[in-house]
């Protein structure tokens, strides 16, 4: 690494400075890990502060409409009916994002992917509820206990 002084009138007669640093691979790895820990800690703190600031942020009716992908009139109608949490800052409507998210969570529709169970014992593919098929050979009677079977006397 070569260090040079700032360019000025006196720098012409000052020789450049040189420094060499020899480090073991383990030391370089330890330094890199410490630098990475410091950077990660700094970024985590910054992200937490940024997220907290966003949660405290006030939204305009236009921003709420954009957030819900509806028109602005929808937002105004809900505020007139006091259905949506809002603030009045003088004559201006404002919305706290955290409150809007909480309110929107209450509008969730229950999961509709599974149909209601009307027959809990019914199993798809089960023979349990199938009707017995009556064949053209008739029903079993006392005289003919198994219709369709061959009678040894030559009849059916």
C-alpha positions in Angstrom: 0.0 0.0 0.0 1.4 3.4 -0.9 0.3 6.5 0.9 0.9 9.9 -0.8 0.4 13.3 0.8 -2.2 15.7 -0.5 -1.1 17.5 -3.7 0.2 20.9 -2.7 3.2 23.0 -3.4 5.4 21.2 -0.8 4.6 17.7 -1.9 7.2 17.6 -4.6 10.1 17.0 -2.2 8.2 14.6 0.2 8.8 11.0 -0.7 5.7 8.7 -0.8 5.1 6.6 2.4 4.9 2.8 2.2 3.5 0.4 4.7 3.2 -3.4 4.6 1.1 -5.4 6.9 1.5 -9.1 7.1 -1.3 -11.0 8.7 -1.9 -14.7 9.3 -4.9 -16.1 7.4 -6.7 -16.8 10.8 -6.3 -13.1 11.7 -7.7 -12.0 8.3 -10.7 -14.3 8.8 -11.3 -13.0 12.3 -11.2 -9.4 11.1 -13.6 -10.1 8.3 -16.0 -11.8 10.7 -15.8 -8.9 13.1 -16.4 -6.4 10.3 -19.4 -8.5 9.0 -20.9 -8.6 12.6 -20.6 -4.8 12.9 -22.2 -4.2 9.5 -25.1 -6.7 10.2 -25.7 -5.0 13.6 -25.8 -1.6 12.0 -28.2 -2.7 9.3 -30.5 -4.5 11.7 -30.7 -1.3 13.9 -31.4 0.8 10.8 -34.1 -1.6 9.5 -35.8 -1.6 12.9 -35.8 2.2 13.1 -37.0 2.5 9.5 -39.8 0.0 10.1 -40.9 1.8 13.3 -41.0 5.1 11.4 -43.1 3.5 8.7 -45.6 2.1 11.2 -46.0 5.6 12.8 -46.4 7.2 9.4 -49.7 8.9 8.5 -51.3 8.0 5.2 -53.5 10.2 3.0 -56.9 9.0 1.7 -55.2 8.5 -1.7 -52.5 6.3 -0.2 -55.1 4.2 1.7 -57.1 3.8 -1.5 -53.9 2.7 -3.4 -53.1 0.3 -0.5 -56.5 -1.4 -0.8 -56.6 -1.0 -4.6 -59.9 0.8 -4.4 -61.0 4.2 -5.5 -60.7 7.2 -3.2 -64.5 7.5 -2.9 -64.6 4.1 -1.1 -62.2 5.4 1.5 -64.2 8.6 2.0 -67.5 6.6 2.3 -65.9 4.4 5.1 -64.7 7.4 7.0 -68.1 9.1 6.8 -69.6 6.0 8.4 -66.8 5.7 10.9 -66.1 2.2 9.7 -62.4 2.8 9.1 -60.0 4.2 11.8 -58.9 7.7 10.9 -57.6 11.0 12.3 -58.5 14.6 11.5 -55.5 16.9 11.2 -57.3 20.2 10.9 -59.4 19.7 7.8 -57.3 16.8 6.5 -58.0 13.1 6.9 -55.1 10.9 7.9 -54.7 7.3 8.6 -52.2 5.4 10.8 -50.9 2.4 8.9 -50.7 0.2 11.9 -54.4 0.9 12.6 -55.4 0.3 9.0 -53.6 -3.0 9.0 -55.4 -4.1 12.2 -58.7 -3.0 10.8 -58.1 -4.8 7.5 -57.2 -8.0 9.5 -60.8 -8.0 10.8 -62.2 -8.0 7.3 -60.6 -11.4 6.4 -63.0 -14.0 5.0 -62.8 -17.4 6.6 -61.0 -20.0 4.6 -63.3 -21.4 1.9 -61.0 -24.0 0.4 -62.6 -26.9 2.2 -66.3 -27.5 1.8 -68.3 -28.0 5.0 -68.6 -31.6 6.1 -72.2 -32.6 5.7 -71.7 -36.4 5.9 -68.7 -37.0 8.3 -68.9 -40.8 7.8 -69.0 -40.7 4.0 -65.7 -41.7 2.5 -65.1 -41.1 -1.1 -64.7 -44.5 -2.9 -66.3 -46.3 0.0 -68.9 -49.1 -0.7 -70.6 -48.4 2.6 -73.4 -46.3 1.3 -73.8 -48.0 -2.1 -77.0 -49.7 -2.8 -76.9 -53.3 -3.7 -77.5 -53.9 -7.3 -80.4 -56.2 -8.3 -79.5 -58.3 -11.3 -81.7 -59.5 -14.0 -81.4 -63.0 -12.4 -83.7 -62.0 -9.6 -83.7 -61.8 -5.8 -82.6 -64.5 -3.4 -85.6 -66.4 -2.0 -86.2 -69.4 0.1 -86.6 -71.6 -3.0 -83.6 -70.0 -4.8 -81.1 -68.8 -2.1 -78.5 -67.8 -4.6 -79.9 -66.5 -7.9 -77.6 -66.9 -10.8 -75.9 -70.0 -9.5 -76.2 -73.2 -11.5 -78.7 -75.7 -10.1 -77.3 -79.3 -10.1 -80.6 -80.6 -11.4 -80.1 -78.9 -14.7 -81.9 -75.6 -14.1 -80.7 -72.3 -13.0 
